[in-house]
Amino acid sequence: MGVTFEQVTARFRDGNRITVALDLLDVRFSSGRMTALLGAPGSGKSTLLQHLNGLLRPDEGRMRTFEYELGPGKPGEVPPALRRKAGIVFQYPEQQLFAATVREELLYAPLNFGMDESGAARAAEEAARALGVFDLMDESPLELSSGQQRKVAIAAVLAADPDLLALDEPTASLDPESRTEMMELLARLCRQRGKTVITITHRLEDVLGRADECVVLSGGKRLFQGTPEQLIGRPDVMEAAGLAPPPAARLAAMLAEKWGTTPPSLYGAEELAAWAIRMARQSGGERT
């Protein structure tokens, strides 16, 4: 069933000024898939995420998250079950961390949604191990590094076992190795556990070979929807959205120009390395 936005408009008022964050937005996110949500600052990405579980309601139009349909109304009218089905991790983890210890942070959602204590403890431990924060269970989440806080925030949402996991810049403040581990984890949640994952990111290299599709927003409207490889082939869309090609894509284009050939369609590091070695051997054999 997935997530569907139909002609959704969202406005924010600041004094006499009205900002349109989503402008008659039409977009669909399929169940059990990983989608990268991209766009320049102010394009509506974070506003879209907050509609997924009713934190925000449309001013106009309708949106559906699985079996729950939401139109204009007050956020407090959202069914509690929707909040369990759709978990959101905000860009700044300190905004959603509050407990005295990481353990209490991870137990909060499972217990709040009706799990018994033993079940909540198992869910919290599983989420902590998945995010690599099990050794921090007795630490204060507010005293951790920003990268550790991000992992704890994600684990706290994952512990409730939501069907939809929506994340705003989940790899921000993480080192390259941790970024790779995070994106691999999100991809496994889709492939192995059937989760629907929507992640805001500005790093295309993080989603290549992992995300099933990309959705690009501009001015609160859908500018593009397709695979990451298709997006790389649309420089007009990338420029309009303020996106830079992944380093591997830039290198592939440079080498392809040097050798007078076509770069590979998938710009993952391993594929690019294999292609570059093959082309270098062919080029050397022909020109020496």
C-alpha positions in Angstrom: 0.0 0.0 0.0 2.9 2.4 0.8 2.7 6.1 1.2 0.8 8.5 -1.2 0.6 12.3 -1.3 -2.3 13.6 -3.5 -2.3 17.3 -4.2 -0.9 18.0 -0.7 -0.3 21.6 0.2 1.4 22.7 3.4 1.8 26.3 4.5 3.5 27.9 7.4 2.7 31.4 8.8 5.3 33.7 10.3 3.5 36.9 11.2 2.1 38.2 8.0 4.3 36.1 5.9 3.1 32.7 4.5 5.5 30.1 3.2 4.3 27.3 1.0 6.4 24.2 1.9 4.5 21.6 -0.1 2.7 22.9 -3.2 0.0 20.5 -4.6 2.5 17.6 -4.2 1.8 14.3 -5.8 4.2 11.5 -5.0 4.1 7.8 -4.0 6.5 5.7 -2.0 6.2 2.0 -2.4 6.2 -0.4 0.5 9.3 -2.4 1.3 11.6 -0.1 -0.7 14.3 2.3 0.1 13.9 5.8 -1.3 16.4 8.7 -1.1 14.6 12.1 -0.8 16.7 14.9 -2.2 16.4 18.6 -2.9 17.9 22.0 -2.1 17.3 23.6 1.3 13.7 24.8 1.5 12.5 22.3 -1.1 10.0 20.7 1.4 11.9 17.5 2.3 11.7 17.8 6.1 8.0 19.0 5.9 7.2 15.9 3.8 8.7 13.6 6.5 6.7 15.2 9.3 3.5 14.4 7.4 4.3 10.7 7.3 3.0 10.0 10.9 0.8 13.0 11.3 3.2 15.4 13.1 1.9 17.7 10.4 -1.4 17.5 8.6 -2.0 18.8 5.1 -3.6 22.2 4.7 -5.1 20.9 1.4 -5.1 17.5 -0.3 -4.8 14.1 1.3 -2.0 11.7 2.1 -2.0 8.1 3.1 0.5 6.1 5.2 -0.4 2.5 4.7 -4.0 2.1 5.8 -4.2 5.5 7.5 -5.5 8.4 5.4 -4.9 12.0 6.6 -6.4 15.2 5.3 -6.6 18.7 6.8 -7.0 18.6 10.5 -5.2 18.8 13.8 -2.1 16.6 14.5 -3.7 15.4 17.8 -6.4 13.6 15.8 -3.9 11.1 14.4 -4.4 7.5 15.5 -1.7 6.4 18.0 -1.2 3.2 15.9 0.1 5.3 13.0 2.9 6.7 15.2 4.1 3.2 15.8 3.9 2.2 12.2 5.8 5.3 11.0 8.9 6.2 12.9 10.8 9.5 12.2 14.4 10.3 13.1 15.0 14.1 12.9 18.1 15.7 11.6 19.3 16.9 15.0 19.2 13.9 17.4 19.4 16.1 20.5 15.9 17.2 19.7 14.5 13.8 20.4 16.7 12.5 23.2 15.5 13.0 26.7 16.1 10.0 28.9 18.7 9.6 31.6 20.4 6.6 29.9 20.5 5.1 26.5 18.8 2.0 27.8 15.8 4.1 29.0 15.8 5.9 25.7 15.5 2.7 23.8 12.9 1.2 26.1 10.6 4.2 26.0 8.9 3.6 22.6 8.3 -0.2 23.0 6.8 0.3 26.4 4.7 3.3 25.3 3.3 1.2 22.5 2.2 -1.6 24.7 5.1 -4.2 24.8 5.7 -6.0 28.0 8.9 -5.4 29.9 10.7 -8.5 28.6 9.7 -7.9 25.0 10.7 -4.2 25.2 14.1 -5.2 26.7 14.7 -7.6 23.8 13.7 -5.0 21.2 15.9 -2.4 22.8 18.9 -4.7 22.9 18.4 -5.8 19.3 18.2 -2.2 18.1 21.2 -1.2 20.2 23.3 -4.0 18.7 22.1 -3.2 15.2 23.3 0.4 15.6 26.5 -0.5 17.5 25.5 1.3 20.7 25.0 -1.7 23.0 28.1 -0.8 25.0 26.6 2.7 25.7 23.4 1.4 27.3 24.2 2.9 30.7 25.5 6.2 29.4 23.6 9.4 29.2 22.6 10.0 25.6 23.0 13.8 26.1 26.7 13.4 26.9 27.5 11.3 23.8 29.2 12.6 20.6 26.9 13.8 17.8 27.6 10.6 15.8 26.7 8.4 18.8 23.6 10.5 19.5 22.4 10.0 15.9 22.8 6.2 16.3 21.0 6.2 19.6 18.1 8.2 18.1 17.8 5.8 15.2 17.9 2.8 17.6 15.2 4.4 19.8 12.9 4.5 16.8 13.9 1.1 15.4 13.2 -0.5 18.8 9.4 0.1 18.3 9.7 -2.0 15.1 8.0 0.5 12.8 6.9 -0.6 9.3 8.2 2.8 7.9 11.4 4.4 9.0 11.9 8.0 7.8 15.3 9.7 8.5 16.5 13.2 8.0 20.2 13.1 7.0 21.0 9.9 9.0 24.7 10.0 8.0 25.4 13.6 9.0 28.3 13.8 11.5 29.4 10.2 10.8 32.8 9.2 9.6 33.0 7.5 6.2 33.1 4.0 7.7 30.1 4.7 9.9 28.2 6.2 6.9 28.7 3.0 4.9 27.6 0.9 7.9 24.5 3.1 8.4 23.4 2.9 4.7 24.0 -0.8 4.6 21.9 -1.3 7.7 19.0 0.7 6.2 19.3 -1.3 3.0 19.1 -4.6 5.0 16.0 -3.4 6.8 14.4 -3.2 3.4 15.7 -6.4 1.9 15.6 -8.7 4.9 12.8 -7.2 7.1 10.6 -5.6 4.5 10.8 -2.1 6.0 9.9 0.9 4.0 12.8 3.4 4.4 12.7 7.1 3.3 15.9 8.9 3.9 16.8 12.6 3.3 20.3 12.9 2.0 22.5 15.2 -0.1 25.1 12.5 -0.7 24.3 10.5 -3.8 27.3 8.2 -3.2 25.6 7.0 0.0 22.6 5.6 -1.8 24.1 4.2 -5.0 23.6 0.5 -5.1 21.4 0.7 -2.0 18.4 2.9 -2.7 15.7 1.6 -5.0 14.8 5.0 -6.2 15.3 8.8 -5.7 12.6 11.5 -5.3 13.8 15.0 -5.9 11.7 18.0 -4.6 11.9 21.6 -5.8 9.7 24.3 -4.5 7.5 21.8 -2.7 6.8 19.9 -5.9 8.1 16.6 -7.2 10.8 17.4 -9.8 12.0 13.8 -10.4 11.4 10.2 -9.4 13.5 7.3 -10.6 16.6 5.2 -9.9 19.8 6.8 -8.6 21.4 5.9 -11.9 18.7 7.7 -13.9 19.1 10.7 -11.7 22.9 10.9 -12.4 21.9 10.9 -16.1 19.8 14.0 -15.6 22.3 16.9 -15.0 19.4 19.4 -15.4 17.6 17.9 -12.5 20.7 17.7 -10.4 21.6 21.3 -11.1 18.0 22.5 -10.3 18.1 20.6 -7.0 21.6 21.8 -6.0 23.1 18.3 -6.2 26.6 17.4 -7.0 27.5 14.1 -8.9 29.1 11.5 -6.6 33.0 11.6 -6.7 32.9 8.2 -8.5 30.6 9.6 -11.2 32.9 12.6 -11.8 35.9 10.4 -12.0 34.1 8.0 -14.4 33.2 10.9 -16.6 36.7 12.2 -16.6 38.2 8.8 -17.5 35.6 8.2 -20.2 36.4 11.5 -21.8 40.1 10.7 -21.7 39.6 7.3 -23.3 36.8 8.4 -25.7 34.3 5.9 -24.4 31.1 5.6 -22.4 31.3 5.5 -18.6 29.6 2.7 -16.7 26.0 3.1 -15.8 26.5 2.3 -12.1 29.1 4.4 -10.3 29.8 2.3 -7.3 33.4 2.2 -6.2 34.0 -1.5 -7.0 32.3 -1.3 -10.4 34.2 1.9 -11.3 37.5 0.3 -10.2 36.9 -2.8 -12.3 35.9 -0.6 -15.3 38.9 1.7 -15.0 41.3 -1.2 -14.8 39.8 -2.8 -17.8 39.9 0.4 -19.8 43.4 1.2 -18.8 44.6 -2.2 -19.9 42.8 -1.9 -23.2 44.1 1.6 -23.7 47.6 0.7 -22.9 47.5 -2.4 -25.2 46.3 -0.3 -28.1 48.5 2.8 -27.7 51.9 1.5 -26.6 
